[in-house]
Amino acid sequence: MLKQTPFYELHEKAGAKLIDFGGFEMPVQYDSIRKEHNAVRANLGVFDVSHMGEFFVSGDEAEALIQYVTINDVTKLKPGKAQYTAMCYEDGGIVDDLIVYMIDENEYMLVVNASNIEKDFKWITKHNSFDAKVDNQSENMCLLAVQGPKSVKTLQKLTDTDLSSITFYTFEKGELAGFDNVILSATGYTGEKGFELYFDKTEVDPEAVWNAIMGAGEEFGIEPCGLGARDTLRLEMGFALYGNDITKDTNPLEARLGWLTKLDKGEFVGREALQKVKEEGISRKLMGLRIDDKRAIPRKGYTIIDSDDNEIGIVTSGSRSITLGENIAMGYVDIDHSDEGTTVFVEVRNKKAEATVEKPPFIKK
């Protein structure tokens, strides 16, 4: 049986096309992916991403536990701040990427990917030799992502909290649409200005919040958006997707996540392996690919080759960019072909499509 979010009936009524995603029955699109994508880039859209997982970590050694299981430096956080990070296995492979929210002293919320909820919870509790409690509240938490240039004007109608003062990767807990204890977080997965709204379905009426947001955004052309548009939007920004661009078989240094891998912060799971990778150097790198041939749409799993037909990499995500009108992809390319401007080829339906290597994002903000 597939799980359903508290917004499932609203998606059905809106005529959404529903698919299995991470064990949840989720909307992939309502009208069209193109329409929803363009709405977010030009105005705004709202995504139900309540399938994501939320773990609350508390106690005197909550910080120490998170510091040990993640690769970023959680000691840099203070209440009201969020941090993008990842967890690694002992061999440096990625368990998951996640966001850590510091709610208060000794109180954190970890937001993990839907398909990894059970795995991540077991992984964290396995390493919890600290004076810390880990509480999986994923089934109670709702998450709506309101994304786009008109997101602030829309949500400001529904709250007294000054949303313009909430900077990127910060958040406040406040009232929204008449309900208290809503986390208003200036985060997102689209590259546009926006907010992610977290609330407990046992305290807040999910349908009332959804309808309030849709009503407030009506004058700006708000669109309900599915996972299809979420994917095309994130790909244009070069944001990694777990299961595609990052997996247990990739490490943060080759995935261009070295900027959040703090090897000097002290002991953490995977540190020794990652230190070795850094010293020896990576053999491949996750890069962007831009393909000129409009007929050659790259897809996950397609082979990347050089001019002599030698295999030099693999595509991990690919699509036609709705914003740019070009075919784009991300993939691992061997280090000798990873410089920006390098010409490589992608095998698309047994044909060689010329591609140029570049560092994402494809859309410069």
PyMOL commands that set and color helices and strands:
alter all, ss='L'
color gray80, all
select helices_A, chain A and resi 8-13+33-42+62-69+74-76+114-126+151-156+163-165+206-216+218-220+227-237+258-260+271-280+335-337
alter helices_A, ss='H'
color red, helices_A
select strands_A, chain A and resi 17-21+24-29+45-48+53-58+82-88+94-104+107-112+133-136+141-147+171-176+179-185+194-200+223-225+284-291+303-305+311-320+327-334+343-348+351-358
alter strands_A, ss='S'
color yellow, strands_A
deselect
rebuild
show_as cartoon
